[in-house]
Every structure is written in C-alpha cells, then in structure tokens.
Amino acid sequence: MVQRFGINASPDQLIEAKNAATQDYLANQAFPLMPSVREAIVYFHSAGLKLAVVTGASANGVQKTLQANGFEDKFSTIVSNDDVRDSKPAPECYLLALQRLGVAADECLAIEDTQHGLEAAFRAGISCLALPTEMSKQQNFHSATAVLSGMAEAVEYIRHVYGLGSSSAPRYCR
C-alpha cells in the first residue's frame, strides 16, 4: 500500500495504525456481519455441517464478533492471523483448519469475499465460492467454483448443488 498509494509511512507504521484502530473499534463493538450471514450460520449448523472461521483478522476480533452474535458454539475451529506465520493468500491458515478438523480438502467448501482468501483456499485444495463485496468486486475470482452475489445465494447454491443431507454434501464449511 505504501508503494501503490505513495503513502508517506513505513509498512510497520501502517500495521501499527491499523492494529490500534482495530482495537479501538473492538473496544466498543463487534465487526458487522455481511447480509444473510446470521441465517446462513444457523442453517448450516442446524444441517449438521461443521463450521470453521479461517480469517486474516486477529483472534480478538473474531472472538468479539462471535460472542456479540451468540455464535461461540457454532464453530468447530477458528484459525486467525494470530495462528499462522503467513496469512492469506498463503494456504497455511486453511491447511491448519483442515488439520484441526481432521479432514481432507475435498470434504470442505470455503466461502470467501476477497481474492486473497480465494487464493488461500484454492492453494490448500479447497473448493471455494466467491462472494465479492463492494470493496472486492474488481478483484480476480477466476479460480472460484462459483461467483455469487451474496450469502443468501450461496446457501441456495449449496442446497441445490451439494444437496445438503446427501452423501455428496461437504462435511465442513467456512
């Protein structure tokens, strides 16, 4: 970002500023959920899927958001930026989630909203649905299994393509 936008600061200074701003934000509130995420989590969990959070965010931010939304018991594992040396687009975060879940990549389906997240899942061998946001819509999602408009469409896609409840349904979902 320093080079791309000609910012008069070092990368370390930007990281420190971002971390401080995130801590200030989380002191007063949790991260907001994308539209239809609440319903999707409840639906996938009640359908018997094991859910994992695999994020480039800090563990503190994830925990605060899960607690604020009453989701602490909905996820089998959480892998945050604090758990890995190399964050997305490196596959390390997804590989750690696979290890913790004790499953193979072909038993999983990732849902990502950025190119870096998609690349991390793809490099770990996990199929991935892309849900571009206003901020990420210009990014490259060519390696996605499907590019969808949002979480509600992703739920419908998974219901129809994977037939939740059938033997071909993914057992784990991010």
N, C-alpha and C positions, 0 to 999 in steps of 0.2 A: 504494500500500500504506500510505503514511503516513496518508492521509485515511481509507481504508477500514477500517484496523485501529487507528486512533488511536495510531500509533507516535510516540514522543517522540524523533524524529530527522528529519533532512532527507533528501530523496531521494538527495542526493550522499553522505551518510554511509552510507546503506543500500547504495548501489552500491559504495562503498569496502569495506565489510564483506563483501559478497558476493564481490567480486573477491579479497580476501585469503583468505577461507575456501576459495574455489575453488583458488587457488594452493597453499594448504596441503594440500588434498585431493590435487591432482595431483602433488605432490611425492612422494607415497607410493603412488599407484595411479591407474589409468585410470578413466574413467567406466564403470559396468557396462552391459552390453548388455541390451536387453529380451529376453525369451524368444523363441527361434527366429530372432533376427536373424542370428546367425552362419550358420546354414543357408541363410537367405534370400539373404544376400550371396553366398555361394558358388554357390548355384543360379542367381541372376540373372546373375552374372558368367559362369558357365560356359555359360549360354544365349545369350550374346553381347550382353546389354544393357550399355550404358554407364551406369555409376552415378555419381551426384553426391551429395555431402553438402551440404545447404543448412540452416544452423543459426544460431540466435541465440547460440550459445556462442562462446567465443574460439577462435582458431586453435590456440593451445597445447593446449587441452583436446581438440580434435578430433585433432590430430596424436598426442598421447599415447595416446588411445584406439585409433586406427588402428594405431599401432606395437605396442601391447600385444597386439593381436589378430591381427597379421600381415596387415593389410588395406591397407597402403600402396599396393600395386599394383592394387587392385580398383576404385579410383575415378578417373574421368576428370577431375573437378574438385571442388574444395572451396570453398564460399563460407561464410565465418564472419561473425560480428558485426563482426570487425575490417575486413572488406572493404567494408562499406556504411555509409552515413550514417544511414539509417533502417532499423532492424531490423523483424522481423515484428511486427505484421501488415502492415506496408508490403510491397509486392511487390518492392522493389528487390533483395533477395537472390535471388529466383527469376529476375528479369529478367537479373541478372548471370550466373547459371548458364546460362541459355539462350544468352546472348551468347558465353560461353566455350565452350560446347558446339557453337555454330554451328547451332542447331536452332530450330524453331518450337515454340510451346507445345503445339500439338496432337500433337506427336511424343513428348510426355512424360507421365509419370504420377508424381505425388507421393504419398508416404505420410507422413502427419503424425499426431501424437498430441496436439496442442493446437488450440484454436480459433484462436489467433493464427497458427500455422503453416498451418492450412487456409485462413484468410483471405488470407494472403500468396500461396499457390499459386493460389487462386481469382482473386485480383485480377491475377495475372500471366497468367491464361487457361489454367492447367494443371489438368487433372482431378486429383482427389485422393481417395485412400482414407483414411478416418479410423480410427485405432486408439486409442480413448480408453483412458487408464490410470486407475488408482485415483484419481490426483490430478486428472485432467481429465474424468472421466466426467460431471460436471454441466455441462460447457461445451456451447455450441451448435455442432453439427456438421451443420446443415441443408443446407449447400451442398456437402457431400461427395458424391462419386459413389456411395460405399457406406460404411457404418459397420460395421466388422468387429471381432471380439473380440481379434485379435492378429495377429502376423506370419505364423504358420502359415496362418491363414485367408486372409490377404492373398495369400500365394503361391498357394494353391489358387484363389482368385478370379481372379488374373491368368492362371493357366494355363488356366482354363476360359473366361473372358470374352474375353481377348485372344488366346488360343491361341498361346502362345509358339512362335516359329518360323514363324508365319504372317505374311502381309504386313500384317495389321491390328494386330500387336503393337506396343506402344510401343517406340521405339528407345532411350529413355533413362528411367531410373527413379531416384528419390531414395529 
